[in-house]
Amino acid sequence: MVHQRCCIPCCRNDSRTCEKAISFHGIPKDPVMRKKWLHKIDFTEDRLKKHTKVCSLHFSPDDFEPYELRRRMLRKGIVPTRFLKDEDGLHNLRPMRRRRK
């Protein structure tokens, strides 16, 4: 599996160190949704890479389809809304670390 990291500044969640309950979601290819996502996460098209991801902590629980299999899917038309910036414009999300056994 490819190592994944959340692109939201100061969000340190990545697939090697965060809890397995955290999922990572790519930027939509649909031009309208892509523009909405880029605006919400304060990104520009030129900063995007092929594997740019946003972690599931930036979405509310209701943003996801009910799932029974392994993969968590976002509902259609959803954009990231949680933990993007605080009042000062600074990001303040701490990583969810895996618990040691």
NORVENCOR-V185136 format. One record per residue. N is the residue number from 0. RES is the residue in three letters. SS is DSSP state (alpha for helix, beta for strand, coil for the rest). PHI is phi in whole degrees, 0 to 359 (NA if undefined). OMEGA is omega in radians with two decimals (none if undefined). Layout:
n=N res=RES ss=SS phi=PHI omega=OMEGA
n=N res=RES ss=SS phi=PHI omega=OMEGA
//
This chain:
n=0 res=MET ss=coil phi=NA omega=3.14
n=1 res=VAL ss=coil phi=285 omega=3.08
n=2 res=HIS ss=coil phi=294 omega=-3.13
n=3 res=GLN ss=coil phi=238 omega=-3.14
n=4 res=ARG ss=beta phi=224 omega=3.10
n=5 res=CYS ss=beta phi=289 omega=-3.08
n=6 res=CYS ss=coil phi=272 omega=3.14
n=7 res=ILE ss=coil phi=292 omega=-3.11
n=8 res=PRO ss=coil phi=305 omega=3.13
n=9 res=CYS ss=coil phi=70 omega=2.97
n=10 res=CYS ss=coil phi=271 omega=-3.02
n=11 res=ARG ss=coil phi=261 omega=-3.14
n=12 res=ASN ss=coil phi=292 omega=3.02
n=13 res=ASP ss=beta phi=216 omega=-2.98
n=14 res=SER ss=coil phi=292 omega=3.13
n=15 res=ARG ss=coil phi=274 omega=-3.00
n=16 res=THR ss=coil phi=243 omega=-3.09
n=17 res=CYS ss=beta phi=270 omega=-3.14
n=18 res=GLU ss=coil phi=297 omega=-3.10
n=19 res=LYS ss=coil phi=294 omega=3.12
n=20 res=ALA ss=coil phi=289 omega=3.12
n=21 res=ILE ss=coil phi=278 omega=3.08
n=22 res=SER ss=coil phi=247 omega=-3.10
n=23 res=PHE ss=beta phi=238 omega=-3.00
n=24 res=HIS ss=beta phi=232 omega=-3.12
n=25 res=GLY ss=beta phi=285 omega=3.09
n=26 res=ILE ss=coil phi=290 omega=-3.11
n=27 res=PRO ss=coil phi=299 omega=3.09
n=28 res=LYS ss=coil phi=273 omega=3.09
n=29 res=ASP ss=coil phi=300 omega=-3.04
n=30 res=PRO ss=alpha phi=302 omega=-3.12
n=31 res=VAL ss=alpha phi=292 omega=3.14
n=32 res=MET ss=alpha phi=294 omega=3.13
n=33 res=ARG ss=alpha phi=302 omega=3.14
n=34 res=LYS ss=alpha phi=298 omega=3.10
n=35 res=LYS ss=alpha phi=298 omega=3.14
n=36 res=TRP ss=alpha phi=298 omega=-3.10
n=37 res=LEU ss=alpha phi=299 omega=3.10
n=38 res=HIS ss=alpha phi=296 omega=-3.11
n=39 res=LYS ss=alpha phi=296 omega=-3.08
n=40 res=ILE ss=coil phi=266 omega=3.08
n=41 res=ASP ss=coil phi=57 omega=-3.13
n=42 res=PHE ss=coil phi=239 omega=3.02
n=43 res=THR ss=coil phi=246 omega=-3.10
n=44 res=GLU ss=alpha phi=303 omega=-3.10
n=45 res=ASP ss=alpha phi=289 omega=3.10
n=46 res=ARG ss=alpha phi=275 omega=-3.10
n=47 res=LEU ss=coil phi=290 omega=3.01
n=48 res=LYS ss=coil phi=241 omega=-3.10
n=49 res=LYS ss=coil phi=303 omega=-3.05
n=50 res=HIS ss=coil phi=249 omega=3.10
n=51 res=THR ss=coil phi=295 omega=-3.07
n=52 res=LYS ss=beta phi=229 omega=3.01
n=53 res=VAL ss=beta phi=239 omega=-3.11
n=54 res=CYS ss=beta phi=281 omega=-3.04
n=55 res=SER ss=alpha phi=294 omega=3.12
n=56 res=LEU ss=alpha phi=292 omega=-3.13
n=57 res=HIS ss=alpha phi=267 omega=3.09
n=58 res=PHE ss=coil phi=234 omega=3.08
n=59 res=SER ss=coil phi=279 omega=3.14
n=60 res=PRO ss=alpha phi=303 omega=3.14
n=61 res=ASP ss=alpha phi=286 omega=-3.14
n=62 res=ASP ss=alpha phi=284 omega=-3.05
n=63 res=PHE ss=beta phi=256 omega=3.02
n=64 res=GLU ss=coil phi=291 omega=3.01
n=65 res=PRO ss=coil phi=298 omega=-3.09
n=66 res=TYR ss=coil phi=225 omega=3.08
n=67 res=GLU ss=coil phi=243 omega=3.14
n=68 res=LEU ss=coil phi=269 omega=-3.06
n=69 res=ARG ss=coil phi=287 omega=-2.96
n=70 res=ARG ss=coil phi=271 omega=3.07
n=71 res=ARG ss=coil phi=272 omega=-3.10
n=72 res=MET ss=coil phi=242 omega=3.05
n=73 res=LEU ss=beta phi=283 omega=3.04
n=74 res=ARG ss=coil phi=292 omega=-3.14
n=75 res=LYS ss=coil phi=294 omega=3.07
n=76 res=GLY ss=coil phi=83 omega=-3.09
n=77 res=ILE ss=coil phi=273 omega=3.03
n=78 res=VAL ss=coil phi=237 omega=3.10
n=79 res=PRO ss=coil phi=297 omega=-3.11
n=80 res=THR ss=coil phi=225 omega=-3.02
n=81 res=ARG ss=coil phi=255 omega=3.02
n=82 res=PHE ss=coil phi=54 omega=3.13
n=83 res=LEU ss=coil phi=271 omega=3.10
n=84 res=LYS ss=coil phi=207 omega=3.00
n=85 res=ASP ss=coil phi=264 omega=-3.06
n=86 res=GLU ss=coil phi=299 omega=-3.11
n=87 res=ASP ss=coil phi=276 omega=-3.11
n=88 res=GLY ss=coil phi=83 omega=3.13
n=89 res=LEU ss=coil phi=259 omega=3.11
n=90 res=HIS ss=coil phi=271 omega=-3.03
n=91 res=ASN ss=coil phi=219 omega=-3.11
n=92 res=LEU ss=coil phi=268 omega=3.10
n=93 res=ARG ss=coil phi=267 omega=-3.12
n=94 res=PRO ss=coil phi=289 omega=3.02
n=95 res=MET ss=coil phi=266 omega=-3.07
n=96 res=ARG ss=beta phi=279 omega=3.04
n=97 res=ARG ss=coil phi=292 omega=3.09
n=98 res=ARG ss=coil phi=277 omega=3.11
n=99 res=ARG ss=coil phi=281 omega=-3.14
n=100 res=LYS ss=coil phi=271 omega=none
//
